[in-house]
Structures are given as C-alpha cells and as structure tokens.
Amino acid sequence: MRYDALIIGAGMSGLAAGIRLAQAGKRVAILERHYLWGGLNSFYKRAGRRFETGLHALTNYAAKGTHNVPLTRILRQLRIPHDALKLAPQRRSITALRTSGGDTLRLSYSNDMALLRSEVARLFPAQQDGFERLVAALPGYSGSSESDYATSARARIAEYVSDPLLVEMLMIAPLFYGSPTENDMSWAEYGILFRSIHLEGMARPEGGIKELLDLLIARFEQEGGELRMKTGVAAVLHGNGKVRGVRLDDGSELECERVLSSAGLVETEALCGTPSAREDDDRIGRLSFVETCCVLDRAPLELGHDATIVFYSDGERFRYERPEVPVEPRCGVITCPSNYQLREPDREHFVRITCPANYAYWKGLPEAAYAQEKTLAVESMLATAESFSFPIRPHTVFRDSFTPRTIERFTGHRGGAVYGSPRKARDGFTSLRGLELIGTDQGLVGVIGAMLSGITIANRSLLEPAGGAA
Ligand SMILES: Cc1cc2nc3c(=O)[nH]c(=O)nc-3n(C[C@H](O)[C@H](O)[C@H](O)COP(=O)(O)OP(=O)(O)OC[C@H]3O[C@@H](n4cnc5c(N)ncnc54)[C@H](O)[C@@H]3O)c2cc1C
C-alpha cells in the first residue's frame, strides 16, 4: 500500500497541507506522534477545564469578503467558509514600555490602523512623518529580496524613526509574534509581521483553538485523508537521494512518493540519519517561553482591564532573548481571551502570561525541583505582568503553567524553540528528492503563516514530480 504523500505532524501546516493534497485526490496520511492534534497550537484538559497552548491571537484578521489578503486566500484554498471561524476581533491591544525614569509609555492599537497612527502622534509627535514613511516602505508578503532577508529590521526602522524608544516599541509585538532570532529580525520578516499584526489585525475564533482545529480535521477527513494519531515517525527512509517511505516508532514501514515534514529543520535531518545536532548547534532556535494560564473569578473587564493583549517591556531595552535566569520576567505578553469582542461572553475567564525562558535550565532540572521552580518563576512573571495590567493573583482560582521542557516534549522541537530554527529553508527543499519542509522551518510562523506554508508547498507538489534539491 503506497501513499502519494505522508505528512509528519498534525500541526497547522500539516493539516493545511493534508487538506490540499486530499482535495486533489491524493492518497495522503498525516502521522502525528502526540495523542492530540494542533502541535504548538493545541489544547489540553486540567481539572475539568480546557486550556490552550498556542493561540493568543489569530493574526491577519480580515472581515468577510475582504479580497487579496492571506486569511481569505487560506480559507478559499481549504474550502472553509469565513463564517465557520466565528472570528471575534480584538477590542484593542497595547505595547507598553517602562522608561528608566519610571514612566510607562503605552501605544494602543486595534484592527483599525487609525488608532496606532493617532497613538504615535500622541506619544511621539515629532515621529509622525517618519512612522508614515516606515509603513509605506514595509516589504510585502511576497517578493522580498535576499537583501531584505539579510537586512536588520532595527536598522531599517531607525532610518525612518529617530526616537530610540519608538524604535524599541515598534519591535516588541513583531518579535514576540514570530522571531526565531534574538533581539532583531530581518526586514523581510518584520514586514510580514507588522502587516499581519497592525495593518490587518488580530481576532480569535469564538470557541478558541479547538474550534479551528475541529474544522481542519473535519475538512481533511471529508476529503478522504487519513489522520493517524500516536504514530511517531522514527526515520525517513531513502535511497539514491530520494525518499521512499518512513519507519514508524513501532518499527512498521510505510511507502510513499513524497514526505512533507513539519518536524523542523534539524529534527527532520535527524530522521534522515544525520547525527543529531548538538545542543549548541546554532541552527537550533534559542527562543522558548514559560507560560502561565490563570483562571479568574471574574472578567478582566470588571477589574478595569479592557486590553485584549499587552506586549510589555519593563525597561528601555526589550530583552527578547534566552535569559541567563530560568525566566525573564521583565518582558512578556498578557493575553485576555475574554477581551475579544465575543458575541457570547466566555463562561470562564482566563489570563495568559508568556515570558522568555532558558531552555537548558528547565531541561536540566531534576524532577523533584521542577514544580517548585515553576511556581517561583511564575510568581516573578506575575509580579511584573500585574504592574502592566491588573491584580491577577488575588482573582486567580486555578492556574496551570508550562515550560520549554513541556514544549519540547509535546512537539519534538529541539530547545523548545517556538519559532524554530533561525535558518529557514524558504524554498522548503531538503537534500533528498521528495522530502520537503513545511511550517515553522520553511519560514512562515504563527497559525496563519504555518497554514500558508502547508498550502504553498502542497500546491507546488501537485504541479511537480517529487521535488528536492538533490
Ligand atoms: C505559547 C505559544 C503561543 C503562541 N501564540 C500564537 C499566537 O497568538 N498566534 C499565532 O499565530 N501563533 C502563535 N503561536 C505559534 C503557532 O502556534 C505556531 O507557529 C504554529 O502552530 C506552528 O505550526 P507548525 O505546523 O509549523 O508546527 P507545529 O505546531 O510544531 O507542528 C508540528 C507537529 O509535528 C509533530 N511531530 C514532530 N516530530 C514528529 C515525528 N517524528 N513524528 C510524528 N509527529 C511529529 C509534533 O508533535 C507537532 O504536532 C504560539 C505558540 C506558542 C507555543
């Protein structure tokens, strides 16, 4: 029994690729090691409640009927009606930065770019023209040149904006929402992230990530695709520079024409028999996070907090990097899912705090110390987060947290690297014909980016015989 395509991973990229191939009548199976789908963007149950691991926001918001934007294109390709997503737009979000003088600068934005424009004018009146020129100069979603990928976003922003505090503030949300590199990103990636966060905006499916995942799974199965959970791929089998199948964790083998892998760059190489990359290999991403999710006794709105998301830096230098300490409490993201413009208010109210973390620390921690260290780290995160939001701890009735160790365990991503490797394979090709990368390490991150990646590589594979650089 030979498959046209086998897909490694039931994350957003794998599911989207699977739907495209199944729609084209291909015999395709998605192989997922975990017992739940979604990958980095999943959900789990604790104490009778559903917690989410990824999605703070679906970026690239577009109202129904908007043409020529990524969300509309994705939905059309996957044949999912816009209404099925039940998208609730954000109320407003904030980038907040505390200066060395102790003032907190707050830039608000919504899905209407006019708000960000007026906020820049309010806080940095002398920078208005520069900001407009920056927005006009942003690279588009496609067609960025190699030099856009080689150019520092910070350096380019500083060509338009002369106030270093505004430069810093304009880096915070895009870095948090998709940079695999520390403290800076390429100008090309900045263009994509700025557009997806600020020019298009943020929303959330009313039912959370499970709603979106259920839609994708249903589409895949309706088209005749095969979803095999608890089915890890132990090796990619190949000969003469071409893929011929996979060996599963249980030792059985499946034959196929091509493999699309969302496991990651070094992770996929290891499946092909290349010795496993060392921990200090610079192709393993350094950005991972501790996240805590608090269940509140009332809505954040009742506590005077109306922001959907707050991206914050407690200091003029935003420390988007792997910290020396277990967790970096001085910067983070505060997400209140109840603060989307929901038609049906949430029955329970969550707030999620996410801060950069040191993978090696969490990985090396003895089991006996893990729970206590996690509590200490989360307390330090909450203390700073509260100074940018509202008193979270007095209103918390339950909380659950995860670390880089959890992320690595459930997704297989080395280093718990949420945005994967800093070296992206942007054409998706590997050294083996018929083996292509999709998702994070093909260079498109986030929920929308990963789906777009899966669709793009699957579409190309429909046009070409099993491709590859070999
Ligand atoms: C805390 C957190 C918050 C986030 N917030 C947002 C957000 O607000 N907005 C947003 O757009 N994005 C967000 N993201 C990022 C987003 O979730 C990811 O970029 C996206 O889901 C990546 O999808 P993917 O398909 O590339 O990879 P993954 O989700 O990593 O999927 C890969 C899958 O492959 C499986 N796998 C790996 N190796 C094997 C193997 N050998 N055999 C079988 N299966 C294997 C893994 O188990 C996994 O399910 C967040 C992520 C995290 C962790």
The ligand as an SDF file (V2000), in Angstrom:
LIG
                    3D

 53 58  0  0  0  0  0  0  0  0999 V2000
    2.8030   29.6610   23.8810 C   0  0  0  0  0  0  0  0  0  0  0  0
    2.5810   29.8830   22.4070 C   0  0  0  0  0  0  0  0  0  0  0  0
    1.8140   30.9460   21.9810 C   0  0  0  0  0  0  0  0  0  0  0  0
    1.5960   31.1710   20.6160 C   0  0  0  0  0  0  0  0  0  0  0  0
    0.7910   32.1880   20.2410 N   0  0  0  0  0  0  0  0  0  0  0  0
    0.4870   32.3580   18.9500 C   0  0  0  0  0  0  0  0  0  0  0  0
   -0.4470   33.3390   18.5540 C   0  0  0  0  0  0  0  0  0  0  0  0
   -1.0090   34.0350   19.3710 O   0  0  0  0  0  0  0  0  0  0  0  0
   -0.7150   33.4970   17.2370 N   0  0  0  0  0  0  0  0  0  0  0  0
   -0.1180   32.7100   16.2950 C   0  0  0  0  0  0  0  0  0  0  0  0
   -0.4220   32.8930   15.1060 O   0  0  0  0  0  0  0  0  0  0  0  0
    0.7790   31.7700   16.6410 N   0  0  0  0  0  0  0  0  0  0  0  0
    1.0880   31.5670   17.9380 C   0  0  0  0  0  0  0  0  0  0  0  0
    1.9750   30.5920   18.2990 N   0  0  0  0  0  0  0  0  0  0  0  0
    2.7600   29.9250   17.2580 C   0  0  0  0  0  0  0  0  0  0  0  0
    1.9790   28.8990   16.4680 C   0  0  0  0  0  0  0  0  0  0  0  0
    1.3060   28.0650   17.3600 O   0  0  0  0  0  0  0  0  0  0  0  0
    2.9710   28.1010   15.6070 C   0  0  0  0  0  0  0  0  0  0  0  0
    3.7970   28.9820   14.8650 O   0  0  0  0  0  0  0  0  0  0  0  0
    2.2790   27.1770   14.6210 C   0  0  0  0  0  0  0  0  0  0  0  0
    1.2370   26.4860   15.2530 O   0  0  0  0  0  0  0  0  0  0  0  0
    3.3130   26.2100   14.0420 C   0  0  0  0  0  0  0  0  0  0  0  0
    2.7050   25.2090   13.2730 O   0  0  0  0  0  0  0  0  0  0  0  0
    3.5680   24.1070   12.5150 P   0  0  0  0  0  0  0  0  0  0  0  0
    2.6240   23.2660   11.7750 O   0  0  0  0  0  0  0  0  0  0  0  0
    4.6590   24.7710   11.7670 O   0  0  0  0  0  0  0  0  0  0  0  0
    4.3460   23.2670   13.6030 O   0  0  0  0  0  0  0  0  0  0  0  0
    3.9490   22.5100   14.9320 P   0  0  0  0  0  0  0  0  0  0  0  0
    2.7870   23.1190   15.5550 O   0  0  0  0  0  0  0  0  0  0  0  0
    5.1920   22.4330   15.7220 O   0  0  0  0  0  0  0  0  0  0  0  0
    3.5450   21.0550   14.4550 O   0  0  0  0  0  0  0  0  0  0  0  0
    4.4750   20.0450   14.2600 C   0  0  0  0  0  0  0  0  0  0  0  0
    3.8350   18.7250   14.6580 C   0  0  0  0  0  0  0  0  0  0  0  0
    4.6960   17.6540   14.2610 O   0  0  0  0  0  0  0  0  0  0  0  0
    4.6510   16.6490   15.2520 C   0  0  0  0  0  0  0  0  0  0  0  0
    5.8820   15.8540   15.1260 N   0  0  0  0  0  0  0  0  0  0  0  0
    7.1590   16.2880   15.2810 C   0  0  0  0  0  0  0  0  0  0  0  0
    8.0190   15.2830   15.0510 N   0  0  0  0  0  0  0  0  0  0  0  0
    7.2680   14.2010   14.7310 C   0  0  0  0  0  0  0  0  0  0  0  0
    7.5820   12.8570   14.3710 C   0  0  0  0  0  0  0  0  0  0  0  0
    8.8590   12.4290   14.2870 N   0  0  0  0  0  0  0  0  0  0  0  0
    6.5720   12.0010   14.1010 N   0  0  0  0  0  0  0  0  0  0  0  0
    5.2770   12.4100   14.1570 C   0  0  0  0  0  0  0  0  0  0  0  0
    4.9230   13.6760   14.5030 N   0  0  0  0  0  0  0  0  0  0  0  0
    5.9090   14.5500   14.7780 C   0  0  0  0  0  0  0  0  0  0  0  0
    4.5710   17.4220   16.5560 C   0  0  0  0  0  0  0  0  0  0  0  0
    4.0670   16.6120   17.6080 O   0  0  0  0  0  0  0  0  0  0  0  0
    3.6280   18.5490   16.1610 C   0  0  0  0  0  0  0  0  0  0  0  0
    2.2890   18.2070   16.3970 O   0  0  0  0  0  0  0  0  0  0  0  0
    2.2010   30.3170   19.6540 C   0  0  0  0  0  0  0  0  0  0  0  0
    2.9560   29.2270   20.0810 C   0  0  0  0  0  0  0  0  0  0  0  0
    3.1370   29.0050   21.4380 C   0  0  0  0  0  0  0  0  0  0  0  0
    3.9270   27.7880   21.8820 C   0  0  0  0  0  0  0  0  0  0  0  0
  1  2  1  0
  2  3  1  0
  2 52  2  0
  3  4  2  0
  4  5  1  0
  4 50  1  0
  5  6  2  0
  6  7  1  0
  6 13  1  0
  7  8  2  0
  7  9  1  0
  9 10  1  0
 10 11  2  0
 10 12  1  0
 12 13  2  0
 13 14  1  0
 14 15  1  0
 14 50  1  0
 15 16  1  0
 16 17  1  0
 16 18  1  0
 18 19  1  0
 18 20  1  0
 20 21  1  0
 20 22  1  0
 22 23  1  0
 23 24  1  0
 24 25  2  0
 24 26  1  0
 24 27  1  0
 27 28  1  0
 28 29  2  0
 28 30  1  0
 28 31  1  0
 31 32  1  0
 32 33  1  0
 33 34  1  0
 33 48  1  0
 34 35  1  0
 35 36  1  0
 35 46  1  0
 36 37  1  0
 36 45  1  0
 37 38  2  0
 38 39  1  0
 39 40  1  0
 39 45  2  0
 40 41  1  0
 40 42  2  0
 42 43  1  0
 43 44  2  0
 44 45  1  0
 46 47  1  0
 46 48  1  0
 48 49  1  0
 50 51  2  0
 51 52  1  0
 52 53  1  0
M  END
$$$$
